[in-house]
Amino acid sequence: MIKLKKFDNGLTLTTGNYPSFRSVAVGFFVGAGSSFESDSENGISHFTEHVMFKGTADMTAAMIAERFEDLGASFNAFTTKESTCYYFKCVDEKTEECFALLAHILYGSMFDDVELDKERNVIAEEINMTGDDPEDICYDLLARRRYDGTGLARTILGPTENVMRFRGDDVREYTRRMYTPDNTVISMAGNITEEQAAALVEKYVLPVCGDGRCSKFFAPSVAGGGFAKFEKDFEQVNIALGFPSASYDDSRYAVQSIVSFCFGTGMSSRLFQRLRERQGLVYNVYTSCSRYKNNGTFGIYVNTSGGNVEKAVSSVADEIRTLVKGGLTEAEIARAKMQLKSSMLFGIENIMSEMSVCGRYALYTGKPYDIDADIRDIDCVTADDVAKFCMSGVFDGPLSLAYVGKKQFAYDDMYENTAGEIRG
């Protein structure tokens, strides 16, 4: 069972005790991401994640890396639109030393401008790499249309000109505002008890994290739509379609997961079987459901050659109409349930995955994650629930469409035709 403890200053600790493991995974989840940035500071959450490991008063960047590796630990960080996570995994006997080190970094980094100058060039190269990846571009374009007018429309990396401008004072001010205890969840999973985890927090975090409060505003629920394109001489074309759907901790999520699996996640899914196996139109086609605090997107992604774009998109639209009108079969639903439950249970066997799931859930909801409740929700889904979900207006909502590839036809016509085909 996952335990959750909230300290007087607002800091949250979630612990999953798995004594059969000989390892421990720890993540500091901060509710700071591109969704909470202004246009002028877009990219600073990701920038902060990068420069957090560039040195404290006592340790250089090299010393930090060497110390983690001396302890046999792996460590890293990542940024999303609504959170930033710093984490490590180590053998259980080195948990305290690794935890003390990560806490020292998070609350003692100096953000020296000389070190920042070195790292900003690394981030600029990362932005350039994204510009060469058509799939990444497609995701960003879809978010821009789907969440237009909110912080969720911004990219995580931000524009290069912002990255080249950020200074140490900018990062210090940003962490002062956002890295507050009430905006932070510490997630631990593995061979560690709730009492041991709380003792580490009390010893290494509470004395240095302060009691500040974060004033942030989540992006409101939006139902954006529209078309966006990026023309470049790529060999393949990437298409993304997005529909407003279930947000984080939405009661419809179990149903949506089953629909997504049957429609475009597994190799037995309708889209994969039709577009790849029977028609040979695409290299890849899949669905993906992104969830945020107040928003969600049911996304469909297609990778194909330029000559097959219109046929592929038309086939996707046809399958959507079929899904809305007829729902899913009992056999499809049973297969999806088994696959989803297996994935959840397999995740417990990956201690990093378990730590991450529990940390994100506590950050979004303030509650401990309960895998048994999720499994019960999956088990309870009926064909009637699926039919109601498919006919509830998800696919009747505003369509967002992103195109990345060669310039080859009238895009406005493609958008209008696709929207019209989906609605029949």
N, C-alpha and C positions, 0 to 999 in steps of 0.2 A: 504494500500500500504506500502511496506517495503521501508524504507529510508536508504540511506548509506551516511556516511560522512567520509572523510579522512582528518586527521590532518596533519599539516606541517611536523611532525617528522615521518610520515608513518603509524601511528596507524589508524586502521579502526574501525568505529562504525556502526553497523546496528541496526535499531530500527523498531519494529512492534508495532504499537499503537492499542490496543484493549480495548477501554474504558468500554466495558460491563463486563470485568473481574475485580475482586477485588484482583488480584495477579500479581506479576511480576517475570519473570524468567530471570536470567542474566548468561551468560557464557563468560569466557575469553578463546578464542581458540588460541592456540599457534602452529605454524607450526613446531612442534618438535615431532618426533616419531622414531621408530626403523629403518625406512628406511634411516634416515640421520646419523645413528651411524656407527662407525667403529666396527670391530670385537671385539677389546679390550674394547670398551665402550658399547657394545650391552647390552641393559637393562637399561641404565642410564635415558632414558626418563621416563620410568615407575617408576624407583627408585625415580626420582625427584618428580614425581606426589605424591608418597606416603609420602615423607619427607617434602613436602611443608607445611603441616599442623602441624609440630612438634615444632613450637615455633618461636616467634620473640623476639626482645629485650624487648618488653613490655608485652608479653603474652606467657604463656605456652600452650602446646597442650590441656590440660584440660580446660584452660580458653577460648581458641578458640572455642572448642566444646560447652561449657556452654553458651558462648555469642550468638552463632548462635541459640541455642535452646531457650535462653531467648527471642530472637526476633521472635520465632515461625517459624523459617526457616528450610528448609532441605538443605543440602549442600553435595557435593561430587566432584569427579573428575574421569576421565578415560583417557587412553592412547590408541592410535591406531598406525598404521604403519607410518602415515604422520601427526599426530596432537596429541595434549594434550589439554584437556578441564577441567577447574575448574568452577563450577557453583553453584548457589543457586536458590531457589524459596521461595518467602516470600509474605506476604500480602502487598498490595501496600503502606500502611502507613509506613512500615519499610524498604522500598527500599533503602533509603539513608544510613541508619545505616548498613545494610547488605553489600551494595556496598563498603562503606568505610572500613569495616572489611576485605572483600575479597581482596581489593586492598592493604591493609596493609600487608596481608599475602603474596601475590604474590611478592611484592617489598620490603618486610622487613624480610622475613624468614632468620634465622641465620644458619641453617643446622649444628647444633652442633653435634659433633661426638658421644657424649654420647647418644643423642636421635637417631641418625642414627643407632647406634649399636643395639638398641632395634628393630627398624623397619626392619632392614635387615633380621632378623630372621622371621618376619611376611611374608616378600616377599618370603623367601626361602620356607616357608610352602605353599605359593600360587603356587610356581613352582612345588612343590611335588604333590599338588592336581591336577594340570594340567596333570602331568604324570600318574595320575590314571583315567583320563577322556579320553576314546578312541576317542570321537568326536573332542576334542581339539587337540589331537595328530594328527588326520587325517587332520585337517585344516592346521596345521603347516607343515606337510609333503607335502601336496599339494602345499603350497606356496613355499616351498624349491625347488620343481621341476619346478613349473610354472615360478618362477622369479629367477632362478639360475643365479648367477653372479651379482645380484643387491642387494641393501639394502632391498628390499621388501621380500627377501628370509629369512631374519632374523626374529626370534621370537620377540614378543613385550616384554616378560618378561626377555629375555636374559638367559644366563647360570648362575647357582648358584655361580660358582667361581667368576664371575664378580660382582655379587651383594654383595658377602662377602668382596670384595676388595674396593668398592667405598667409598671415604671419603668426608668430607665436602668440601674440596678444589676442588674435581672433580665436585661436583654439582654446586658450585659457578662458576667455569669456564664454565660449560655447559650452565647454565642459562645466563651468560654474552654473550655467542656466539649466543644462540638460542632464548632467551626471549627478543627479541628486538622489538621496536614498529612497525617496518615495517613487522614483522613476527607475529603480533598479531591482532586478530579481537575480539572486544567486541560486543556481541550480546545481545540485550534486547528485550523482548516481553511481552506484557501485558498492564496494565493500566499505561502507561508512554508515554509521547510525545517525539518526536525527540529532542526538545529543552531541556526538563528535563534531558534526557539521556546525551546529550552533556555537560550540566552543571555539571553533576556528574563526567564525564570523566575529564573535565577541572579542577575540584576541587581536585579530589583524585588520578588521574592517571598521567596526564601530568607533574605535578611537580616532580614525582619520577621515571618515566619510562625511562628517558633519550632520546637520539636520535641516538643510535647505529644502525648499519645495519647488517643484517644477510647474511652471504655468505654460501648458501646451494645449493645442487644440487639434483633435483628430479631424481629418477631412470628412465633411458631411457626406451623407449618402447621395450619390449622383447617378443619373442614368444617361450618361453621355453617349453620343454616337457620331458617326462621320467617317470620312475617308482620309488617309494619309499615305504618302508614297515617298520612296527614296530610289532614285534612278541611278544605277551604276552597272557597268558591264560585267556583272557576275554571271557565272555559267548557269546557275540555277536561280529559280524564282522562289521567294518565300512569301506566303500569304498567311495572314492571321485574321480570324474573325472573333469578335468578342461580344458577349451579351451580359447585361447586369444580372448578378446571381447572388448566392448565399454569402454573407459576410462571416467573419470569424465567430465561432460559437453559435451560429445560426441553427435553429432546430431542424432546418431542411438539409443540413450538411450530409447526413447519412444517405438520404435519398439521392442527393446530387452526386455523391461519390459513386453510387451504384450506376446511375445514369452515365456518368463520365466513363467508368470502366467499360461498360457494355458498348458505348457509342464510339469510343476512340482511344482507350488506354491499352487494353490487351491485344495480343495478336489475333484473338478471335473476335475482336470488336467489329462493328458494322463498317466503320469507315476504312479500317485496315483491310478487311476482306474485300470490300467493293473496289476501292480506289487502287490498291496495290495488287492484291492477289487476282482479282477477276479482270479489272480493266487495265492494269499495268500503267496507270497514269502518273504515279508519284513514287518518289524514293521513300518518303516518310510522310505520315499523317497521324496526328494524335490530338487528344483533348487534354486540357490542363485547367484546373480550377484554382485560381489565386484568391486568397482571402485576406482581408484587412479588417480593422476594427468596425467600420461602418459600411464597407463595400466588399464586393466580390465580383469576379469575372469568370464566366464559363467560356474558355477559349478553345478555339479549333485552329490547329497549325498545319500547314501544307507546304511541302517542299517538292518542287517539280521542275520540269523544263518549260521554257517560255511557250512552246507550242501547245502545251497541255493545260495551260492555266484555266482557260474558260471552261473546258470540259471538266476539270477537276473541281472547280468551284461550283459548277452546276450540279455535279454529283453530290457534293457536300450538302447543298441546298435541298436536293431531292431527299437525301437521307434525313435531314432535319424535319421536313414535312412528314415523312413516314413515321418518325419517332413521335412527333407531336400528336399525330392522329391515332397511332396504334400502341404507343408505349413500348414496353419490353415484354418478352415472353417469360414464363415462369422459369424455364431452363436458364435463360440469360441471367435472371436475377439471382438464382441459386448459385451460379458460377461466380458472379461478382461478389456475393456475400462471402463465399469461401476464400476467394483471392484477397479480399480486403481484410478479413480476419487474419488470414495467414500473414499478410504484410505487417499488421499491427503486432502480432505475437512474435514474429521474427525480429521486429524492431527492439523488443525487450532484450534479445540476445546480443544486440549491439549497444554497448553502454553509452557511446557517444550519441547515438540516435535517441536513446531514452532520456538522457540529460537534456538534449535539445528540445524534444517534444514537451517535456515538463516545464522547462524554462519559458518557452514561448507561451504555453497555455497560462501559466501564472502571470506573465507580463500582461497578457490581453484581458484576462478574466479576474485575476486576484484569487483564483481558486486552485486547489491541487488537481492535477490531471488524474483521471480515473479511466483506465483502459477498459475495465469491465463494463462501465457505462457506455463507452463507445461501441463495444461489441454488442451489447444489448440493443443499442439504437440500430445497428446494422441488421441484427437478427429480426427486428420488429418491422422492417420495411416490407410492404406488400406491393403487389402489382397495381393496386388501386392508388397507393401513395405515389408510385412512379408516374402513373397516368395523370394524377392531379398536378404533380410537379411539372411535367412536360407541357401541360395545358394551362399552367398558372400565369403565363405571360412572359416567362423567361426568354423564349425565342421570339416573342412578339415585341419585346423591348427594343430600344434603339440599337441598331447594328453598328458596331465599330469594325472597320476594315482597314488593314495595313498591307501595302504591297512593297516589296523590295526586289529589284531586278532591273532588267533592261527596259527601256522605253519601247512600247510596241503597240499600244492600242488606246482607245478612249477610256480612261480610268473612271470618269464620272458615270459613263454608261455601265461599266462593270459593277460599280457600287449600286446603282439604282436597280440594275437587272438582278443582282444577287439578293438584295433586300426584297424585291418583288417575288423572286422565286421561292424564298423562304416562307413568305406569307401566302404563297399559293395564288 
